[in-house]
Amino acid sequence: MLDHDIVAFIQSGVSITLAACAPGRLPSMSRGFACKPVDGEAIGIILPRTQAAEALDNIRLTGRVAVAFTQPTTNRTTQLKGTDARITAFDPADEPLIRKHIEEFVPEVVALGTPEELVHALLSYQTEDLVMVVFTPSSGFDQTPGPKAGQPLPATP
């Protein structure tokens, strides 16, 4: 499911939105600050703990997560879902991933008219507030608007 093109895409300057839901509750969401492959097929999403508190609580309850990766200038969107999500400590060695993500994301939204200062404010963080949600994608979908929206990602050999 995660071929080289998709792995490169989800690590580029895309908008990362993680959602989680506890049984009988509305979903909660948080903006991801970076993504990276972890241990084979798993991926990790770096999040701010304080902004993602409800989503993190839901992950602790269910282990279920859905993450959308969208390139703002094209609306290309990939959604990955998992049922084994777990919360791990943030490794400060991963901070360059956040800087790279911000460097690539800012021009995407500035091109659409969003002030650069606003984007930097939205993506400001304190290292001690970061955590990583790690999960193995159990399903994935092309969610780019158009005729293929909702189609499962092809299996990789």
Backbone as a printed PyTorch tensor [residue, N CA C, xyz], in Angstrom:
tensor([[[  0.8170,  -1.1930,   0.0000],
         [  0.0000,   0.0000,   0.0000],
         [  0.8650,   1.2630,   0.0000]],

        [[  1.9650,   1.2570,   0.7530],
         [  2.8230,   2.4370,   0.8270],
         [  3.9990,   2.2880,  -0.1280]],

        [[  3.7510,   2.6290,  -1.4000],
         [  4.8520,   2.5780,  -2.3520],
         [  5.7350,   3.8160,  -2.1660]],

        [[  6.8180,   3.8750,  -2.9210],
         [  7.7850,   4.9710,  -2.7710],
         [  7.1470,   6.3340,  -3.0310]],

        [[  6.2340,   6.4100,  -4.0070],
         [  5.5720,   7.6710,  -4.3220],
         [  4.7280,   8.1630,  -3.1470]],

        [[  3.9850,   7.2790,  -2.5300],
         [  3.1390,   7.6800,  -1.4070],
         [  3.9910,   8.0610,  -0.2050]],

        [[  5.0400,   7.3040,   0.0760],
         [  5.9300,   7.6320,   1.2020],
         [  6.5490,   9.0110,   0.9910]],

        [[  7.0080,   9.2940,  -0.2240],
         [  7.5740,  10.6180,  -0.5100],
         [  6.5100,  11.7010,  -0.3560]],

        [[  5.3040,  11.4370,  -0.8450],
         [  4.2220,  12.4140,  -0.7660],
         [  3.8740,  12.7460,   0.6820]],

        [[  3.6840,  11.7430,   1.5320],
         [  3.2430,  12.0130,   2.9030],
         [  4.3400,  12.6560,   3.7470]],

        [[  5.5730,  12.6350,   3.2540],
         [  6.6710,  13.3030,   3.9580],
         [  7.0090,  14.6700,   3.3580]],

        [[  6.2320,  15.0990,   2.3600],
         [  6.5020,  16.3890,   1.7220],
         [  5.7440,  17.4920,   2.4600]],

        [[  5.6220,  18.6510,   1.8510],
         [  4.9680,  19.7890,   2.4870],
         [  3.4650,  19.7480,   2.4220]],

        [[  2.8890,  18.6330,   2.8400],
         [  1.4470,  18.4520,   2.8100],
         [  0.8190,  18.8770,   4.1360]],

        [[ -0.4660,  19.1450,   4.0850],
         [ -1.2330,  19.3300,   5.3070],
         [ -1.4660,  17.9460,   5.8940]],

        [[ -1.1760,  17.7750,   7.1810],
         [ -1.3570,  16.4890,   7.8590],
         [ -2.4320,  16.6740,   8.9200]],

        [[ -3.5280,  15.9410,   8.7760],
         [ -4.6170,  16.0210,   9.7480],
         [ -4.8840,  14.6310,  10.2970]],

        [[ -4.6870,  14.4780,  11.5980],
         [ -4.9260,  13.1980,  12.2760],
         [ -6.2670,  13.2800,  12.9840]],

        [[ -7.0790,  12.2460,  12.8320],
         [ -8.3790,  12.1760,  13.5050],
         [ -8.4800,  10.8630,  14.2650]],

        [[ -9.1510,  10.9230,  15.4090],
         [ -9.3950,   9.7350,  16.2210],
         [-10.7610,   9.8940,  16.8700]],

        [[-11.3610,   8.7770,  17.1950],
         [-12.7040,   8.8090,  17.7690],
         [-12.8350,   7.7040,  18.8030]],

        [[-13.4130,   8.0380,  19.9260],
         [-13.7250,   7.0290,  20.9310],
         [-15.1370,   6.5300,  20.6720]],

        [[-15.4700,   5.3300,  21.1080],
         [-16.8170,   4.8090,  20.8880],
         [-17.8880,   5.7890,  21.3760]],

        [[-18.8650,   6.0700,  20.5260],
         [-19.9790,   6.9260,  20.9070],
         [-19.6460,   8.3950,  21.0120]],

        [[-18.4770,   8.7930,  20.5550],
         [-18.0820,  10.1990,  20.6720],
         [-17.8060,  10.7830,  19.2960]],

        [[-17.8700,  12.0880,  19.2110],
         [-17.5050,  12.7680,  17.9790],
         [-16.0110,  12.6310,  17.7470]],

        [[-15.5710,  12.6620,  16.5140],
         [-14.1420,  12.5840,  16.2470],
         [-13.4280,  13.8390,  16.7280]],

        [[-12.1780,  13.6860,  17.0240],
         [-11.3240,  14.8080,  17.3760],
         [-10.1600,  14.8050,  16.4060]],

        [[ -9.6260,  15.9930,  16.1340],
         [ -8.5710,  16.1020,  15.1400],
         [ -7.4260,  16.9600,  15.6600]],

        [[ -6.2800,  16.7830,  15.0180],
         [ -5.1200,  17.6050,  15.3140],
         [ -4.2600,  17.7110,  14.0690]],

        [[ -3.5890,  18.8250,  13.9430],
         [ -2.6460,  19.0200,  12.8510],
         [ -1.3590,  18.2900,  13.1790]],

        [[ -0.8630,  17.5390,  12.2100],
         [  0.4310,  16.8870,  12.3570],
         [  1.5350,  17.8180,  11.8910]],

        [[  2.6930,  17.7020,  12.5170],
         [  3.8170,  18.5760,  12.1860],
         [  4.8550,  17.9010,  11.3110]],

        [[  4.7890,  16.5960,  11.1760],
         [  5.6950,  15.8530,  10.2960],
         [  5.2930,  14.3910,  10.3280]],

        [[  5.8090,  13.6560,   9.3550],
         [  5.5190,  12.2370,   9.2180],
         [  6.8160,  11.5240,   8.8820]],

        [[  6.9460,  10.2880,   9.3860],
         [  8.1340,   9.5080,   9.0260],
         [  7.8320,   8.0230,   9.0700]],

        [[  8.5180,   7.2530,   8.2250],
         [  8.3920,   5.7950,   8.3140],
         [  9.0190,   5.3080,   9.6190]],

        [[  8.3920,   4.2900,  10.2090],
         [  8.8920,   3.7160,  11.4600],
         [  8.8150,   2.1990,  11.3470]],

        [[  9.9020,   1.5250,  11.5690],
         [  9.8910,   0.0550,  11.6380],
         [  9.0780,  -0.6200,  10.5380]],

        [[  9.5730,  -0.6150,   9.3450],
         [  8.9080,  -1.3250,   8.2560],
         [  7.7110,  -0.5920,   7.7070]],

        [[  6.5140,  -1.1380,   7.8880],
         [  5.2960,  -0.5640,   7.3150],
         [  4.6500,   0.5250,   8.1740]],

        [[  5.0800,   0.6830,   9.4020],
         [  4.4630,   1.6770,  10.2830],
         [  4.9290,   3.0860,   9.9150]],

        [[  4.0840,   4.0590,  10.2700],
         [  4.4680,   5.4570,  10.1200],
         [  4.2190,   6.1800,  11.4320]],

        [[  4.9460,   7.2710,  11.6180],
         [  4.7950,   8.0890,  12.8090],
         [  4.3740,   9.4940,  12.4270]],

        [[  3.4600,  10.0460,  13.1830],
         [  2.9730,  11.4100,  12.9810],
         [  3.3510,  12.2060,  14.2310]],

        [[  4.0840,  13.2870,  14.0530],
         [  4.4920,  14.1400,  15.1740],
         [  3.3800,  15.1630,  15.4130]],

        [[  2.9340,  15.2340,  16.6750],
         [  1.8270,  16.1080,  17.0690],
         [  2.1810,  16.9160,  18.3070]],

        [[  1.5370,  18.0750,  18.4850],
         [  1.6590,  18.8100,  19.7480],
         [  0.6910,  18.2130,  20.7750]],

        [[  1.2070,  17.7480,  21.8860],
         [  0.4000,  17.0630,  22.9100],
         [ -0.7650,  17.9330,  23.3880]],

        [[ -0.5310,  19.2110,  23.6620],
         [ -1.6060,  20.0390,  24.2210],
         [ -2.7300,  20.2600,  23.2160]],

        [[ -2.4050,  20.4910,  21.9560],
         [ -3.4510,  20.7000,  20.9430],
         [ -4.1700,  19.4050,  20.5880]],

        [[ -3.4980,  18.2820,  20.7490],
         [ -4.0580,  16.9940,  20.3430],
         [ -4.5910,  16.1840,  21.5200]],

        [[ -4.7890,  16.8020,  22.6620],
         [ -5.1270,  16.0630,  23.8890],
         [ -6.3280,  15.1270,  23.7100]],

        [[ -7.4140,  15.6160,  23.1220],
         [ -8.6010,  14.7660,  22.9740],
         [ -8.3390,  13.6260,  21.9920]],

        [[ -7.6770,  13.9240,  20.8760],
         [ -7.3460,  12.8690,  19.9050],
         [ -6.4480,  11.8190,  20.5510]],

        [[ -5.4920,  12.2480,  21.3480],
         [ -4.5960,  11.3040,  22.0260],
         [ -5.3680,  10.4410,  23.0200]],

        [[ -6.3100,  11.0440,  23.7410],
         [ -7.1520,  10.2520,  24.6530],
         [ -7.9310,   9.1930,  23.8760]],

        [[ -8.4730,   9.5760,  22.7230],
         [ -9.2370,   8.6280,  21.9050],
         [ -8.3450,   7.5050,  21.3890]],

        [[ -7.1210,   7.8270,  21.0110],
         [ -6.1800,   6.8010,  20.5530],
         [ -5.8820,   5.8230,  21.6860]],

        [[ -5.7060,   6.3440,  22.8920],
         [ -5.4540,   5.4560,  24.0410],
         [ -6.6190,   4.4960,  24.2630]],

        [[ -7.8450,   4.9680,  24.0160],
         [ -9.0340,   4.1400,  24.2190],
         [ -9.2370,   3.0880,  23.1350]],

        [[ -8.9500,   3.4470,  21.8780],
         [ -9.3200,   2.5570,  20.7730],
         [ -8.1700,   2.0730,  19.9070]],

        [[ -7.0730,   2.8180,  19.8450],
         [ -5.9830,   2.4830,  18.9350],
         [ -6.3010,   2.8010,  17.4790]],

        [[ -7.4570,   3.3930,  17.2310],
         [ -7.8750,   3.6940,  15.8570],
         [ -7.5130,   5.1250,  15.4800]],

        [[ -7.0800,   5.2800,  14.2200],
         [ -6.6690,   6.5930,  13.7440],
         [ -6.8900,   6.6770,  12.2320]],

        [[ -7.1640,   7.8800,  11.7610],
         [ -7.2190,   8.1690,  10.3280],
         [ -6.4060,   9.4390,  10.1110]],

        [[ -5.5550,   9.4200,   9.0880],
         [ -4.7110,  10.5800,   8.8110],
         [ -4.8680,  10.9550,   7.3430]],

        [[ -5.1590,  12.2330,   7.1030],
         [ -5.2690,  12.7490,   5.7390],
         [ -4.0430,  13.6040,   5.4390]],

        [[ -3.4680,  13.3710,   4.2740],
         [ -2.3070,  14.1190,   3.7890],
         [ -2.7500,  14.8310,   2.5180]],

        [[ -2.7740,  16.1720,   2.5330],
         [ -3.2890,  16.9440,   1.4020],
         [ -2.2810,  17.9840,   0.9500]],

        [[ -2.0070,  18.0080,  -0.3420],
         [ -1.1730,  19.0590,  -0.9210],
         [ -2.1020,  20.2270,  -1.2470]],

        [[ -1.9630,  21.3540,  -0.5490],
         [ -2.9180,  22.4510,  -0.7220],
         [ -3.0480,  22.9740,  -2.1470]],

        [[ -1.9590,  23.0830,  -2.8950],
         [ -2.0350,  23.6860,  -4.2250],
         [ -2.6750,  22.7890,  -5.2700]],

        [[ -2.7780,  21.4870,  -5.0050],
         [ -3.3610,  20.5750,  -5.9940],
         [ -4.5750,  19.8160,  -5.4660]],

        [[ -4.7730,  19.8190,  -4.1690],
         [ -5.8060,  19.0360,  -3.4850],
         [ -5.5520,  17.5350,  -3.5460]],

        [[ -4.3700,  17.1110,  -4.0140],
         [ -4.0500,  15.6820,  -3.9640],
         [ -4.1210,  15.2570,  -2.5020]],

        [[ -4.8590,  14.1920,  -2.2360],
         [ -5.0620,  13.7500,  -0.8560],
         [ -4.9630,  12.2330,  -0.7670]],

        [[ -4.2090,  11.7970,   0.2250],
         [ -4.1160,  10.3830,   0.5680],
         [ -4.5680,  10.2380,   2.0110]],

        [[ -5.4150,   9.2580,   2.2730],
         [ -5.8680,   8.9850,   3.6310],
         [ -5.3860,   7.5910,   4.0310]],

        [[ -4.8060,   7.5080,   5.2200],
         [ -4.3710,   6.2290,   5.7820],
         [ -5.0970,   6.0070,   7.0960]],

        [[ -5.5380,   4.7660,   7.3230],
         [ -6.2200,   4.4120,   8.5630],
         [ -5.4720,   3.2750,   9.2380]],

        [[ -5.5460,   3.2490,  10.5540],
         [ -4.9150,   2.1790,  11.3070],
         [ -5.7080,   1.8470,  12.5540]],

        [[ -5.4900,   0.6450,  13.0580],
         [ -6.2050,   0.1900,  14.2530],
         [ -5.2540,  -0.1470,  15.3950]],

        [[ -3.9620,   0.0930,  15.1890],
         [ -2.9670,  -0.2530,  16.2050],
         [ -2.1690,   0.9630,  16.6850]],

        [[ -2.7680,   2.1470,  16.6120],
         [ -2.0500,   3.3740,  16.9530],
         [ -1.6180,   3.3770,  18.4170]],

        [[ -0.4340,   3.8760,  18.6280],
         [  0.1080,   4.0310,  19.9760],
         [  0.8670,   5.3450,  20.0540]],

        [[  0.9610,   5.8740,  21.2240],
         [  1.6180,   7.1600,  21.4490],
         [  3.0080,   6.8890,  22.0060]],

        [[  4.0070,   7.4960,  21.3840],
         [  5.3820,   7.3300,  21.8370],
         [  5.9870,   8.6960,  22.1190]],

        [[  7.0890,   8.6780,  22.8160],
         [  7.8010,   9.9270,  23.1160],
         [  8.3690,  10.5130,  21.8290]],

        [[  8.4580,  11.8130,  21.7790],
         [  9.0990,  12.5010,  20.6590],
         [ 10.6110,  12.3990,  20.8270]],

        [[ 11.2800,  12.0380,  19.7600],
         [ 12.7390,  11.9730,  19.7440],
         [ 13.2620,  13.2980,  19.1930]],

        [[ 13.9790,  14.0840,  19.9870],
         [ 14.4920,  15.3770,  19.5040],
         [ 15.3240,  15.2550,  18.2250]],

        [[ 15.8580,  14.0830,  17.9470],
         [ 16.6030,  13.8830,  16.6970],
         [ 15.6880,  14.0180,  15.4810]],

        [[ 14.3560,  13.9600,  15.6930],
         [ 13.3950,  14.1030,  14.5940],
         [ 13.0030,  15.5560,  14.3310]],

        [[ 13.5290,  16.4920,  15.0950],
         [ 13.1570,  17.8890,  14.8830],
         [ 13.4750,  18.3870,  13.4670]],

        [[ 14.5580,  17.9470,  12.8210],
         [ 14.7780,  18.3750,  11.4210],
         [ 13.6260,  17.9900,  10.4820]],

        [[ 12.8990,  16.9250,  10.7970],
         [ 11.7300,  16.5580,   9.9900],
         [ 10.6610,  17.6480,  10.0590]],

        [[ 10.4850,  18.2130,  11.2380],
         [  9.4900,  19.2830,  11.4070],
         [  9.9300,  20.5150,  10.6280]],

        [[ 11.1940,  20.8780,  10.7560],
         [ 11.6910,  22.0600,  10.0370],
         [ 11.5400,  21.8750,   8.5200]],

        [[ 11.8520,  20.6790,   8.0130],
         [ 11.7090,  20.3880,   6.5880],
         [ 10.2390,  20.4870,   6.1750]],

        [[  9.3560,  19.9110,   7.0050],
         [  7.9240,  19.9600,   6.6890],
         [  7.4390,  21.4050,   6.6070]],

        [[  7.7990,  22.2120,   7.5770],
         [  7.3680,  23.6140,   7.5850],
         [  7.9390,  24.3450,   6.3700]],

        [[  9.2010,  24.1130,   6.0610],
         [  9.8490,  24.7640,   4.9180],
         [  9.1250,  24.4360,   3.6060]],

        [[  8.6240,  23.2260,   3.4740],
         [  7.9180,  22.8230,   2.2580],
         [  6.4260,  23.1730,   2.2880]],

        [[  5.8380,  23.2270,   3.4850],
         [  4.4070,  23.5100,   3.6050],
         [  4.0950,  24.9930,   3.4210]],

        [[  4.9370,  25.8580,   3.9580],
         [  4.6750,  27.2990,   3.9030],
         [  4.4190,  27.7840,   2.4750]],

        [[  5.2750,  27.4760,   1.4920],
         [  4.9860,  27.9650,   0.1340],
         [  3.6800,  27.4220,  -0.4500]],

        [[  3.2770,  26.2300,  -0.0280],
         [  2.0230,  25.6460,  -0.5050],
         [  0.8300,  26.5280,  -0.1360]],

        [[  0.7700,  26.9800,   1.0960],
         [ -0.4000,  27.7530,   1.5220],
         [ -0.2440,  29.2440,   1.2470]],

        [[  0.9880,  29.7340,   1.2130],
         [  1.2080,  31.1290,   0.8370],
         [  0.7600,  31.3370,  -0.6140]],

        [[  0.9990,  30.3350,  -1.4650],
         [  0.5710,  30.4200,  -2.8710],
         [ -0.9460,  30.5720,  -2.9960]],

        [[ -1.6720,  30.1630,  -1.9740],
         [ -3.1320,  30.2590,  -1.9870],
         [ -3.6410,  31.5140,  -1.2780]],

        [[ -2.7010,  32.3730,  -0.8450],
         [ -3.0790,  33.6450,  -0.2440],
         [ -3.0270,  33.7130,   1.2700]],

        [[ -2.5850,  32.6600,   1.9400],
         [ -2.4720,  32.6870,   3.3930],
         [ -1.1860,  33.4230,   3.7790]],

        [[ -1.2710,  34.3890,   4.6790],
         [ -0.0680,  35.1100,   5.0790],
         [  0.9650,  34.1800,   5.7240]],

        [[  2.2100,  34.3450,   5.3310],
         [  3.2840,  33.4840,   5.8330],
         [  3.3780,  33.5160,   7.3570]],

        [[  3.1790,  34.6860,   7.9530],
         [  3.2640,  34.8090,   9.4130],
         [  2.2130,  33.9380,  10.0950]],

        [[  1.0300,  33.8600,   9.5060],
         [ -0.0440,  33.0440,  10.0610],
         [  0.3290,  31.5540,  10.0230]],

        [[  0.9270,  31.1330,   8.9280],
         [  1.3250,  29.7280,   8.7990],
         [  2.3810,  29.3910,   9.8440]],

        [[  3.3560,  30.2560,  10.0020],
         [  4.3960,  30.0010,  11.0140],
         [  3.8040,  29.9830,  12.4220]],

        [[  2.8430,  30.8530,  12.6890],
         [  2.1870,  30.8460,  14.0030],
         [  1.4280,  29.5400,  14.2200]],

        [[  0.7250,  29.0880,  13.1910],
         [ -0.0400,  27.8460,  13.2710],
         [  0.8690,  26.6550,  13.5470]],

        [[  2.0730,  26.6900,  13.0130],
         [  2.9930,  25.5640,  13.1460],
         [  4.0870,  25.7970,  14.1890]],

        [[  3.8760,  26.7660,  15.0670],
         [  4.8670,  26.9670,  16.1390],
         [  4.6800,  25.8670,  17.1850]],

        [[  5.7460,  25.5200,  17.8550],
         [  5.6920,  24.4180,  18.8130],
         [  6.7950,  24.5540,  19.8500]],

        [[  6.6220,  23.8250,  20.9320],
         [  7.6470,  23.6530,  21.9560],
         [  8.0620,  22.1910,  21.9040]],

        [[  9.3300,  21.9290,  21.7860],
         [  9.8140,  20.5560,  21.6410],
         [  9.2980,  19.6530,  22.7500]],

        [[  9.2380,  20.1590,  23.9740],
         [  8.7960,  19.3300,  25.1000],
         [  7.3080,  18.9950,  25.0390]],

        [[  6.5610,  19.6410,  24.1370],
         [  5.1320,  19.3820,  24.0010],
         [  4.8250,  18.3490,  22.9070]],

        [[  5.8380,  17.8810,  22.2050],
         [  5.6090,  16.9990,  21.0670],
         [  5.5620,  15.5260,  21.4620]],

        [[  4.7410,  14.7730,  20.7520],
         [  4.6720,  13.3090,  20.8690],
         [  4.5880,  12.7490,  19.4560]],

        [[  4.7190,  11.4370,  19.3520],
         [  4.5460,  10.7940,  18.0590],
         [  3.4820,   9.7150,  18.1830]],

        [[  2.5850,   9.6900,  17.2200],
         [  1.5970,   8.6180,  17.1170],
         [  2.1020,   7.6850,  16.0240]],

        [[  2.3100,   6.4270,  16.3830],
         [  2.8260,   5.4240,  15.4570],
         [  1.7100,   4.4220,  15.1720]],

        [[  1.5250,   4.1120,  13.8830],
         [  0.5250,   3.1130,  13.5150],
         [  0.9160,   2.4420,  12.2040]],

        [[  0.3780,   1.2570,  12.0200],
         [  0.5580,   0.5300,  10.7690],
         [ -0.6950,   0.7320,   9.9280]],

        [[ -0.5690,   1.3350,   8.7520],
         [ -1.7660,   1.5260,   7.9350],
         [ -2.4330,   0.1900,   7.5960]],

        [[ -3.7080,   0.0830,   7.9480],
         [ -4.4700,  -1.1250,   7.6120],
         [ -5.3070,  -0.9090,   6.3580]],

        [[ -5.5290,   0.3500,   6.0130],
         [ -6.2040,   0.6900,   4.7670],
         [ -5.7650,   2.0790,   4.3430]],

        [[ -5.8860,   2.3290,   3.0600],
         [ -5.5070,   3.6290,   2.5200],
         [ -6.3770,   3.9510,   1.3250]],

        [[ -6.5820,   5.2420,   1.0950],
         [ -7.5000,   5.6750,   0.0520],
         [ -6.9650,   6.8990,  -0.6650]],

        [[ -7.2400,   6.9660,  -1.9480],
         [ -7.0050,   8.1790,  -2.7160],
         [ -8.2230,   9.0540,  -2.4550]],

        [[ -8.0310,  10.1830,  -1.8100],
         [ -9.1630,  11.0670,  -1.5000],
         [ -9.0900,  12.3710,  -2.2890]],

        [[ -8.2640,  12.3790,  -3.3480],
         [ -8.1900,  13.5550,  -4.1980],
         [ -9.5530,  13.7740,  -4.8470]],

        [[-10.0800,  14.9980,  -4.7860],
         [-11.3800,  15.2360,  -5.4210],
         [-11.3580,  14.8150,  -6.8950]],

        [[-12.4170,  14.1420,  -7.3040],
         [-12.5140,  13.6920,  -8.6830],
         [-13.0210,  12.2720,  -8.7640]],

        [[-12.9330,  11.6680,  -9.9420],
         [-13.5430,  10.3550, -10.1580],
         [-12.9110,   9.2180,  -9.3520]],

        [[-11.6920,   9.3740,  -8.8890],
         [-11.0490,   8.2970,  -8.1290],
         [-11.1570,   8.4880,  -6.6140]],

        [[-11.8100,   9.5500,  -6.1740],
         [-11.9280,   9.8110,  -4.7410],
         [-12.5970,   8.6350,  -4.0470]],

        [[-11.9930,   8.1880,  -2.9780],
         [-12.5300,   7.0780,  -2.2050],
         [-12.0230,   5.7260,  -2.6430]],

        [[-11.2600,   5.6680,  -3.7180],
         [-10.7360,   4.3840,  -4.1940],
         [ -9.6140,   3.9060,  -3.2720]],

        [[ -9.5950,   2.6330,  -2.9420],
         [ -8.4870,   2.1110,  -2.1210],
         [ -7.1600,   2.2680,  -2.8450]],

        [[ -6.1150,   2.4910,  -2.0610],
         [ -4.7790,   2.5310,  -2.6400],
         [ -4.4240,   1.1260,  -3.1340]],

        [[ -3.6960,   1.0500,  -4.2300],
         [ -3.3200,  -0.2640,  -4.7270],
         [ -2.3610,  -0.9570,  -3.7710]],

        [[ -2.4780,  -2.2690,  -3.7010],
         [ -1.5620,  -3.0600,  -2.8710],
         [ -0.1780,  -3.0240,  -3.5160]],

        [[  0.8480,  -3.0060,  -2.6750],
         [  2.2060,  -3.0510,  -3.1950],
         [  2.7060,  -4.4940,  -3.1080]],

        [[  3.5160,  -4.8830,  -4.0850],
         [  4.0010,  -6.2690,  -4.0870],
         [  4.9250,  -6.5620,  -2.9300]]])
